[in-house]
Amino acid sequence: MTDTGNRTVRDATLDVLRQLGLTTIFSNPSHTEMKLFEAWPEDEFKFVMGLQEASVVGMADGYAQATGEPSLVIINGGPGLGNAMGGIYTAASAHTPMVILGGQQARKLLLGEPFLVAKEATQLPKPYIKWAGEPSRPQDVPALIAQAYQIAKQAPQGPVFVAVPEDDWVRPADPQPVRIPTVESAVVPSPAALERIAAALNGAERPGLVAGPAVDAQGARDALVQLAEKLNARVWGSPVWPRGSFPENHPLFAGVLPPIPELINERLAAQHDVVVVLGAPAFTLFTAWDLFSTAPAGLDQSARPQLPDSIEFLHVTDNPEAAAATLAGSSFVAPPGAVVEGLVPLVERRERVELTPVREPVPVPEASTPLTQAYLFHLLSKELPDNAVLFEELPIARADFHEQIPLGPDNGYFATASGALGFPFAGAVGYAVARPDRRAVVVVGEGSAQYTLHSLWTAARHNLPVTFIIPDNAGYLSLKYYLEDQKSWERGYDLSGVDMAQLARGFGVPGERIETPDRLQEALRESLHADGPMLLDVMVADPGLFRL
């Protein structure tokens, strides 16, 4: 056996991380990870500290979506992982490639119940993890991390987890260096599948396309524009629209589909005879009309949501589970980006004629006191840099946001893929770590901001180009309008007294509270061109029942 000298598992792991390019680390460590950080090579690894694990995972999520490569998280594998689960849930829904190393107690203590132990360590993050493992021997840690990385990266991508006992880092390394194979995706759409989809589109009188997040994630956004223009077909954003896969200011963009089956059917049936869903589930649903009622209800004997028979639905996804659960008549398991690119030369070019508008004209909002969220978004659209990347979480204001800020081809757009709150606030910080050349703009309500508020500190620590804009209506108003008797449960949605500007300043980010229109546009301009992060807490009126 080859003599390893003083080489440890820690040394071998750092070599593996270098080879994999995992040299930016998002972390909020506990003592179970500290042996890894002994004599840390700061010139080779960028350490991004977060103040709470949910923020750490959210930042790593944004970083991975910016780079297209797996990100690395190092946290405690017990309570730290528990704190992070909301972020992991969202990363799994977004199919974000991420490697999470969770610190475990030392091996010889695992027979008892030591402090910070992770019981059944690989089970805690399930089912919201793609794969989880723990090393049988200390010397297996580096190879297991390499294996986890490859699993995270393959479609459907997602977060993976490796539990590492505290003392493994200082044990002797395997005398043989870890061999990291080249693993490349060789999956391509079959010619027969492409021809079938193209034939359906070519034979349609009124074709329609639904753009899902995988189209942008796989670099096919421009190809989707070409496909839509060649077909003269409307493009809808997939329900919940977690990533902008088509320019919202394009004349063929029809808007974002609501996550309610009755409304999906109403909007598509009136416009199309063939619809191809690309890179999203068919469909992500949030609720149904009958579930809005708070009246006593009998036994549910209603049918599962169905799509209209008048439309031929074809569904393209790289996720076999989404294909199996599809509401569409036909589903194809293939990389959506490659399918879009493959369809462009196969579809027949149609005459470019103006389609009947499906979106109502958007009125220009006026200044008022109190301010309206629509007026805030209107002014933001005037000041927004052409290549700004937007991170949005506005459960009650999405309609106004997308109407007043029609994002262009050079804008990026991200939102939560799961419905769990907190990703955009942290994700923008991680994105800015990867892309400091672009301004990240967070537009998040004051309620959503509380879930990963700690990200402000990291933004200040690294002087990142992030603008935080808070449409502050002093409540979880998306909950309020589910109730008929809204006063009886006011304490459950009232957030009056939260001062986001003061909170920002406490974390080291310049913050300003805006209550009138007088300085709003000037403050927006300053925040979007600041040297580092800035937060604007903009007090807005209750907009009333939210629109979908």
Secondary structure by P-SEA (a helix, b strand, c coil): ccccccccaaaaaaaaaaaaccccccccccccccccccccccccbbbbbbccaaaaaaaaaaaaaaccbbbbbbccccaaaaaaaaaaaaaaaabbbbbbbbbbccccccccccccccccccccccccccbbbbbccccaaaaaaaaaaaaaacccbbbbbbbbccccccccccccccccccccccccccaaaaaaaaaaaaaccbbbbbbcaaaaaacaaaaaaaaaaaacbbbbccccccccccccccccccccccccaaaaaaaaaacccbbbbccccccccccccccccccccccccccccccccccbbbbbcccaaaaaaccccccccccaaaaaaaaccccccccccccccccccccbbbbcccccaaaaaaaaaaccccbbbbbbbbcccaaaaaaaccccccbbbbcccccccccaaaaaaaaaaacccbbbbbbccaaaaaacccaaaaaaaaccbbbbbbbccccccccccccccccccccccccccccaaaaaaaaccbbbbbcccccaaaaaaaaaacccbbbbbbbbcccccccc
